[in-house]
Amino acid sequence: MAELLIVYHSRTGGSRQMAQAAAAGAEGEAVVTLFSADQAGPDDLLRADGYLFCAPENLAAVSGVMKDFFDRCYYPALGRIEGRPYAQMVCAGSDGANAVRQMARIATGWRLKAVQEPIIVCTHAQTEEQILAEKVIPEDQLNLCRDLGMGLAAGLSMGLF
């Protein structure tokens, strides 16, 4: 059975909820490995058949912990995971576009194949209090994450990617 690796970072719960929803959608379609970015490493990338990266947007950029994951794994995986499928999700306070661009550039360097448009969930958190507050992602947005996980895992298992 194909393996889907989901790597996420979350400080206030939004990205974690999104990643968990995607993992729930993928269960039964593929072997799902869900790791926080500080726990995932190059061996996890090498073992998996496809990837879902989920991060918050912090200060209009991908979060530092997620960037650290990419920094630690980039060269050990370079040239060894080419052509594998990936998708991404971002939990943003504003537009999330720059975090999406940053992760896509890293994936391009690895020569991964994007198989789904990114999902950006915007919380509209703009004040310090809103930004630091624990997030609750609406069910309709979590359903999009579940569908992405299910579609990515099913595509892996059926050999579509």
Summary of the structure (lengths in Angstrom):
residues: 161
radius of gyration: 14.5
end to end distance: 14.0
largest distance: 45.3
contacts: 569
relative contact order: 0.23
helix: 45%
strand: 24%
